[in-house]
Amino acid sequence: MSEKKPEDKSGDLSEQEVVRREKMRNLAEAGVDLFPHKIAVTHSIQEIVSAYSESSGEDLEAAGVHVVIPGRIVSIRKMGRAMFFHIKDSETKLQAYLRADKIGQGKYELFSSIDIGDMVAVEGDLFKTRTGELTILAQDWTFLAKCLHPLPEKWHGLQDVELRFRKRHLDLIVNPDTARIFRLRSRIIAGIREYFNGRGYIEVETPMMHAIPGGALAKPFQTFHNALGMELFLRIAPELYLKRLTVGGMNKVYEINRNFRNEGISTEHNPEFTMLEFYEAYADYNDMMEMTEELIHDLAVELLGTDQLTYGEHTISLKRPWKRIKFMEALSEYSGLAPSRFDNRDSIIELAVTLAGEGAAPTYGKALDVIFDKHVKPHLVQPTFVMNPPKEISPLAKASPDNPDEAQRFELMVAGMEIANAFSELSDPDEQRKRFEQQAEARKKGDEESHVIDEDYINVLEYGLPPTGGEGVGIDRLVMLFADRKSIREVILFPLLRPKT
């Protein structure tokens, strides 16, 4: 046992915090190791509850199940010379029964220095109480960690939304739903990997620092590499590097990647986010649609047990096939604008500027995109592939054979959010140079989200990119759908927040 005593930091502490520190000193004076290095654990709480919650008391007694289980104390109920308390892991709690005559008077009295929030390991045999609750009859307990701050009141949990995001550790302790969200997120990512690995894809890693930002229309974060003396950009997308691999003969590749975009923060946007990107040679955007339907539908059935999602007030059906509609048809159907209005380009640009502000839509194509975001997206609740948007807002996609002003591209919309974006990848190096030059001109006019000319990528295309379908899927938004959460910050463990002053 350690003789180390905790530091006295009683200034500016609440009364409860002062008492908790005094209890920690009592434990130290009793010879308790306040910061143990290791504990021999036999089971987790989740394992025990899953395995034995349905067992009868007679079966448990006959089996003689002896356990050593760690957990955080979330309730204590004293009854004379005995007490009940609950310990929990991230999702599940388990009751323990402590008796002075079973554990020894000294160890029993020492438990009075334990508070709700402290972590202990309990050793003993499983039994069922008269009310049928699975319980450990404690033969010993071991101190693991002191919680020096009182936890939020148990009936209401941690309700302050911003505090939950700033103190995610506390959110996970007191709000079981939070832990379930992030376990679901982990299972979604594991399911994505299983899907692509099973189809012969190779998982790869591409650079997160780029000399030229590309692969998406977005404003990058800038940094500087001191040793090389060069400006770099945090990646806004891995697309151009993944297509280099396809040129090199890696015909099926995917990456689960972190991207960074210097954009506003909203319920659907965090500056740092997670994307799935995948590319398959000898495929096109129609193949990407089929795979996207299959992937998301099958994930829902496997992880949630249904292809019907509840999202806020909506019931979303993932039953295949999903709706397909052309971009201009969706504008005509949902925007409320007369079809003839779209023939007046100046009027459309003026409307977009009114909707999004000066400089937001310097071109007709971007104006259409602004109107789509404002007036069409909210109507697309059920899964919908919006196909063939203007080519000028799709500089990395092939033009449609049916209409050279349109791109072979789709966006998947669900619950009014863009979930995925896919192309038949542009493989003509001369056409790609022309598109980059058009983007560079737009950039000179103040459009910071336009591409710059990437000579190295054009050179890569000159070695021959086969017909290729590529797609990006927003994992954070997919988790929002599966977990029925309206804010992206609910599904990112540590969302970016302004520092508190």
C-alpha positions in Angstrom: 0.0 0.0 0.0 1.3 3.5 -0.8 1.9 6.1 1.9 1.6 9.0 -0.6 -0.9 11.6 0.5 -2.9 13.8 -1.9 -2.0 17.4 -2.4 -4.1 19.9 -0.4 -5.9 22.1 -2.9 -8.7 23.4 -0.8 -8.8 26.9 -2.1 -11.7 27.9 -4.3 -13.3 24.4 -4.0 -17.0 23.7 -3.3 -18.0 22.2 0.0 -18.5 18.8 -1.7 -15.1 19.0 -3.4 -13.4 19.8 0.0 -15.2 16.7 1.6 -14.1 14.5 -1.3 -10.5 15.5 -0.9 -10.7 14.9 2.8 -12.0 11.4 2.1 -9.1 10.8 -0.3 -6.7 11.7 2.5 -8.5 9.3 4.8 -7.9 6.5 2.3 -4.3 7.4 2.0 -3.8 7.5 5.8 -5.4 4.0 5.9 -2.7 2.8 3.6 -4.8 2.6 0.4 -2.9 2.9 -2.8 -4.6 5.9 -4.4 -3.2 5.3 -7.9 -2.9 1.5 -8.4 -1.0 0.3 -11.4 -3.1 -2.8 -12.3 -6.0 -4.9 -11.2 -6.7 -8.5 -12.1 -10.2 -8.4 -13.7 -12.2 -11.5 -14.6 -15.2 -9.9 -16.5 -16.7 -6.6 -17.6 -20.1 -5.5 -16.3 -21.5 -5.9 -19.8 -20.2 -9.5 -20.1 -21.7 -10.5 -16.7 -25.1 -8.9 -17.4 -25.3 -10.4 -20.9 -24.3 -13.9 -19.6 -26.3 -14.1 -16.3 -29.2 -11.6 -16.2 -31.6 -14.3 -17.2 -30.2 -17.0 -14.9 -32.2 -18.0 -11.8 -30.9 -17.6 -8.3 -30.7 -21.4 -8.0 -28.6 -21.7 -11.2 -26.2 -19.0 -10.0 -25.8 -20.6 -6.6 -25.1 -24.0 -8.2 -22.7 -22.5 -10.7 -20.7 -20.6 -8.0 -19.8 -17.7 -10.4 -16.9 -15.9 -8.8 -16.0 -12.5 -10.3 -13.7 -9.5 -10.0 -15.4 -6.6 -11.8 -14.4 -2.9 -12.0 -16.8 0.0 -12.4 -17.7 3.5 -11.4 -20.1 3.8 -8.4 -23.4 5.5 -9.4 -25.5 4.9 -6.3 -25.0 3.9 -2.7 -27.8 2.8 -0.3 -26.8 2.0 3.3 -28.8 -0.3 5.5 -27.3 -0.5 9.0 -24.3 -3.0 8.8 -24.9 -3.6 5.1 -25.2 -1.6 2.0 -26.1 -1.9 -1.7 -24.4 0.0 -4.4 -24.3 0.0 -8.2 -21.2 0.1 -10.4 -21.4 0.8 -14.1 -19.3 0.8 -17.3 -20.1 2.9 -20.3 -23.6 1.4 -20.8 -24.5 -1.1 -18.1 -24.7 -1.2 -14.4 -24.5 -4.0 -11.8 -25.5 -4.1 -8.2 -23.1 -5.1 -5.4 -24.0 -6.1 -1.8 -21.6 -5.2 1.0 -21.9 -6.7 4.5 -19.7 -6.0 7.5 -19.8 -9.7 8.6 -18.8 -10.9 5.2 -16.1 -8.4 4.3 -14.7 -7.5 7.7 -15.5 -4.5 9.8 -12.4 -2.5 8.9 -12.9 -2.8 5.1 -16.6 -2.1 5.6 -16.0 1.1 7.5 -13.3 2.2 5.0 -16.0 2.2 2.4 -17.5 5.3 4.1 -14.7 7.3 2.3 -16.1 6.2 -1.1 -18.3 8.6 -3.0 -20.6 8.3 -6.0 -18.3 8.7 -9.0 -15.4 6.8 -7.5 -14.1 3.7 -9.2 -13.7 0.4 -7.4 -13.3 -3.3 -8.3 -15.6 -5.7 -6.5 -14.8 -9.4 -5.8 -17.4 -11.9 -4.9 -20.0 -14.4 -6.0 -23.1 -13.7 -8.2 -26.6 -14.1 -6.7 -30.1 -12.9 -7.3 -31.9 -10.7 -4.7 -35.5 -11.4 -3.6 -36.6 -8.9 -6.2 -34.6 -10.8 -8.9 -31.8 -8.3 -9.4 -28.4 -9.7 -10.4 -25.9 -8.8 -7.6 -22.4 -9.5 -6.4 -22.1 -10.6 -2.8 -18.9 -8.8 -2.1 -16.0 -10.6 -0.4 -13.6 -7.7 -1.1 -13.3 -4.4 -2.8 -10.3 -2.5 -4.2 -10.0 1.2 -4.6 -9.2 2.3 -8.2 -9.7 6.1 -8.6 -11.2 9.0 -6.7 -13.7 11.3 -8.4 -12.9 14.7 -6.8 -16.0 16.4 -8.3 -19.6 15.6 -7.7 -21.4 14.1 -10.7 -24.6 15.8 -12.2 -27.8 14.8 -10.5 -28.7 11.3 -11.7 -32.3 11.9 -12.7 -31.4 14.7 -15.2 -27.9 13.8 -16.2 -25.8 16.4 -18.0 -28.3 18.6 -19.8 -26.2 21.6 -20.8 -25.5 20.8 -24.5 -22.3 22.9 -24.8 -21.0 21.5 -21.5 -21.6 18.0 -22.8 -19.4 18.6 -25.8 -16.7 20.4 -23.8 -16.6 17.7 -21.1 -17.3 14.6 -23.2 -15.7 12.5 -20.4 -18.5 13.6 -18.0 -21.1 13.2 -20.7 -20.1 9.6 -21.2 -20.2 8.9 -17.4 -23.7 10.2 -16.8 -25.5 9.9 -20.2 -25.8 6.2 -21.3 -27.2 7.3 -24.7 -23.9 9.1 -25.5 -21.9 5.9 -25.1 -24.4 4.0 -27.3 -24.0 6.6 -30.1 -20.2 6.1 -30.2 -20.4 2.4 -30.0 -22.8 2.5 -33.0 -20.4 4.8 -34.8 -17.6 2.3 -34.3 -19.8 -0.6 -35.5 -20.7 1.4 -38.6 -17.1 2.0 -39.5 -16.3 -1.6 -38.9 -19.2 -2.6 -41.1 -17.9 -0.3 -43.9 -14.5 -1.9 -43.7 -16.1 -5.4 -43.9 -18.2 -4.4 -46.9 -15.3 -3.2 -49.0 -12.7 -5.7 -47.9 -15.2 -8.4 -48.9 -15.4 -6.9 -52.4 -11.7 -7.0 -53.0 -11.0 -3.4 -52.1 -7.7 -2.4 -50.6 -7.7 0.1 -47.7 -5.0 2.8 -48.1 -3.7 5.9 -46.5 -3.0 9.1 -48.3 -1.3 12.4 -47.2 -3.1 14.8 -44.9 -0.8 17.7 -45.8 -1.0 18.8 -49.5 1.1 21.2 -51.4 -2.0 22.1 -53.5 -5.5 21.8 -52.0 -7.8 19.8 -54.3 -10.4 17.1 -54.7 -13.3 19.2 -53.5 -14.7 22.7 -53.8 -13.8 24.0 -50.3 -11.6 26.5 -48.5 -8.6 24.8 -46.9 -6.7 25.4 -43.7 -3.1 26.6 -44.2 0.0 25.6 -42.4 3.8 25.9 -42.9 6.5 23.2 -43.0 9.6 24.8 -41.4 12.2 22.3 -42.6 11.1 22.4 -46.2 10.3 26.1 -46.1 6.9 25.6 -47.9 3.3 26.4 -47.4 1.0 23.4 -47.0 -2.7 22.8 -46.7 -4.6 20.3 -44.6 -6.5 18.1 -47.0 -10.0 18.9 -48.0 -10.4 15.5 -49.7 -8.1 12.6 -50.6 -9.6 12.2 -54.1 -6.7 13.2 -56.3 -4.3 10.9 -54.4 -6.7 8.0 -54.5 -7.0 8.4 -58.3 -3.2 8.3 -58.6 -3.4 4.8 -57.1 -6.0 3.8 -59.7 -3.7 5.1 -62.5 -1.0 2.9 -60.9 -3.1 -0.2 -61.2 -4.8 -0.4 -57.8 -8.3 -0.9 -59.3 -10.3 -1.0 -56.0 -9.2 1.3 -53.2 -10.9 3.0 -50.2 -9.9 5.2 -47.4 -11.6 6.2 -44.2 -10.1 9.6 -43.8 -10.1 12.9 -41.8 -10.7 16.0 -43.9 -10.4 19.6 -42.9 -12.4 22.5 -44.4 -12.2 26.1 -43.3 -15.9 26.6 -43.4 -18.7 27.7 -41.0 -19.9 25.5 -38.2 -23.5 24.3 -38.2 -25.6 21.2 -37.3 -24.3 19.5 -40.4 -20.7 20.9 -40.6 -17.6 20.5 -38.4 -14.3 21.8 -39.7 -12.7 18.4 -39.1 -14.8 15.5 -40.2 -14.6 11.8 -41.4 -15.2 10.6 -44.9 -15.3 7.3 -46.7 -13.8 7.6 -50.2 -13.7 4.7 -52.6 -12.7 4.3 -56.3 -13.2 1.4 -58.6 -11.8 1.1 -62.1 -14.1 0.0 -65.0 -17.1 1.4 -63.1 -19.2 4.5 -63.4 -21.6 6.6 -61.2 -24.4 4.1 -61.8 -22.3 1.4 -60.2 -21.6 3.7 -57.3 -25.4 4.2 -56.8 -25.9 0.5 -56.6 -23.1 0.0 -54.1 -24.3 3.0 -52.0 -27.8 1.6 -51.7 -26.5 -1.8 -50.8 -24.0 -0.6 -48.3 -26.3 1.7 -46.3 -29.3 -0.6 -46.5 -27.3 -3.6 -45.3 -25.6 -1.7 -42.5 -29.0 -0.6 -41.2 -30.4 -4.1 -41.3 -27.4 -5.6 -39.6 -26.8 -2.9 -36.9 -30.3 -1.7 -36.3 -32.3 -4.7 -37.3 -34.5 -2.8 -39.7 -34.5 -0.8 -42.9 -36.9 1.8 -41.4 -35.1 4.6 -39.7 -36.7 7.1 -37.3 -35.2 10.5 -37.8 -36.9 13.2 -35.8 -40.5 13.3 -36.9 -39.7 11.3 -40.0 -39.7 7.6 -40.8 -37.1 7.0 -43.5 -37.4 3.9 -45.6 -34.1 2.4 -46.9 -35.9 -0.2 -48.9 -34.4 -0.5 -52.3 -34.5 0.9 -55.0 -34.1 4.5 -54.0 -35.5 7.4 -55.9 -33.5 8.9 -58.7 -34.1 12.4 -60.1 -32.1 14.8 -62.3 -30.8 18.0 -60.7 -32.9 20.3 -62.9 -36.0 18.2 -62.5 -35.6 18.4 -58.7 -35.2 22.2 -59.0 -38.4 22.5 -61.1 -40.3 20.1 -58.8 -39.3 21.5 -55.3 -38.0 25.0 -55.6 -41.3 26.7 -56.3 -39.9 28.5 -59.3 -41.5 28.3 -62.7 -39.5 26.2 -65.2 -39.2 29.3 -67.5 -37.4 31.2 -64.7 -34.3 29.0 -65.2 -33.9 30.3 -68.7 -33.2 33.8 -67.3 -29.6 33.4 -66.1 -29.3 36.9 -64.7 -32.5 36.5 -62.6 -31.2 33.2 -61.2 -27.9 34.7 -60.2 -29.7 37.6 -58.5 -31.9 35.2 -56.6 -28.9 33.2 -55.4 -27.1 36.3 -54.2 -30.2 37.3 -52.3 -30.3 33.8 -50.7 -26.6 33.4 -49.9 -25.1 36.9 -49.9 -22.9 38.9 -52.2 -20.2 36.9 -54.0 -21.8 33.6 -53.2 -22.9 32.8 -56.7 -20.9 34.5 -59.4 -21.9 32.0 -62.1 -25.1 30.4 -63.3 -24.1 26.9 -62.2 -23.2 28.0 -58.7 -26.4 30.0 -58.5 -28.4 26.9 -59.3 -26.5 25.1 -56.5 -27.4 27.8 -54.0 -31.1 27.6 -54.9 -30.9 23.8 -54.6 -29.4 24.0 -51.1 -32.0 26.5 -49.9 -35.2 25.3 -51.6 -34.8 21.7 -52.6 -32.7 19.9 -50.0 -35.3 20.3 -47.2 -37.8 18.4 -49.3 -35.6 15.4 -49.9 -36.3 13.4 -46.8 -36.5 9.9 -48.3 -33.2 8.6 -49.9 -32.9 10.3 -53.2 -30.1 10.3 -55.8 -29.9 13.7 -57.4 -28.2 13.2 -60.7 -26.5 15.2 -63.4 -25.9 18.6 -61.8 -24.2 21.4 -63.9 -20.8 20.5 -65.2 -19.3 23.8 -64.0 -19.8 22.8 -60.3 -18.4 19.3 -61.0 -14.9 20.0 -62.3 -13.6 16.5 -61.6 -16.5 14.6 -63.2 -17.1 13.5 -66.8 -19.7 15.3 -68.8 -23.0 13.5 -69.5 -23.1 11.9 -72.9 -26.7 13.1 -73.2 -26.0 16.7 -72.2 -22.5 18.2 -72.3 -23.6 20.9 -69.8 -24.3 18.3 -67.2 -22.0 16.1 -65.2 -22.1 12.3 -64.7 -22.4 12.8 -61.0 -24.9 12.3 -58.2 -25.5 13.4 -54.6 -27.4 11.2 -52.2 -29.8 13.2 -50.1 -31.5 11.8 -47.0 -33.4 13.8 -44.4 -32.5 17.0 -46.2 -28.7 16.3 -45.9 -26.1 15.4 -48.5 -24.8 12.0 -47.4 -22.7 11.0 -50.5 -21.2 12.5 -53.6 -20.1 10.4 -56.6 -18.7 10.8 -60.1 -17.8 9.0 -63.2 -14.3 10.4 -62.9 -13.0 12.7 -65.6 -10.0 11.0 -67.2 -9.2 13.3 -70.1 -6.1 15.3 -69.1 -6.7 18.1 -71.6 -10.3 18.5 -70.5 -9.1 18.4 -66.9 -6.7 21.2 -67.6 -9.5 23.2 -69.2 -11.7 22.7 -66.1 -8.9 23.7 -63.8 -8.3 26.9 -65.8 -11.9 27.8 -65.5 -11.7 27.2 -61.8 -8.6 29.4 -61.6 -10.4 32.2 -63.3 -13.2 32.0 -60.8 -10.7 32.0 -58.0 -9.2 35.3 -59.4 -12.6 36.8 -59.1 -12.8 36.0 -55.4 -14.2 32.4 -55.3 -12.0 30.9 -52.6 -13.6 27.5 -53.0 -12.5 27.0 -56.6 -9.7 24.6 -57.6 -6.2 25.7 -58.5 -4.4 24.2 -61.4 -2.7 21.0 -60.3 -0.1 20.3 -62.9 1.1 17.2 -61.1 -2.4 15.6 -61.2 -2.8 16.5 -64.9 0.5 14.7 -65.5 -0.8 11.7 -63.6 -3.8 11.6 -65.9 -1.5 11.6 -68.9 -0.4 8.2 -67.9 -4.0 6.9 -68.3 -6.8 6.7 -65.9 -9.2 3.9 -66.9 -12.9 4.4 -66.7 -13.5 4.9 -63.0 -16.3 5.5 -60.6 -15.5 7.3 -57.3 -17.5 8.4 -54.3 -17.3 10.1 -50.9 -19.7 9.3 -48.1 -19.9 11.5 -45.0 -19.6 9.1 -42.0 -20.6 11.7 -39.4 -23.9 12.4 -41.2 -24.5 8.7 -41.7 -24.1 8.2 -38.0 -26.5 11.1 -37.4 -29.1 9.2 -39.4 -28.6 5.9 -37.7 -28.5 7.4 -34.2 -31.4 9.8 -34.8 -29.3 12.9 -34.0 -29.9 16.3 -35.5 -26.5 17.8 -34.8 -23.2 16.6 -36.1 -21.6 17.5 -32.8 -23.6 14.7 -31.1 -21.8 12.1 -33.2 -18.2 13.5 -33.0 -16.5 12.8 -29.7 -14.7 16.1 -29.6 -16.3 18.7 -31.9 -14.5 22.0 -32.4 -15.7 24.7 -30.0 -14.6 28.2 -29.4 -12.4 28.4 -26.3 -14.1 29.6 -23.2 -12.8 33.0 -22.0 
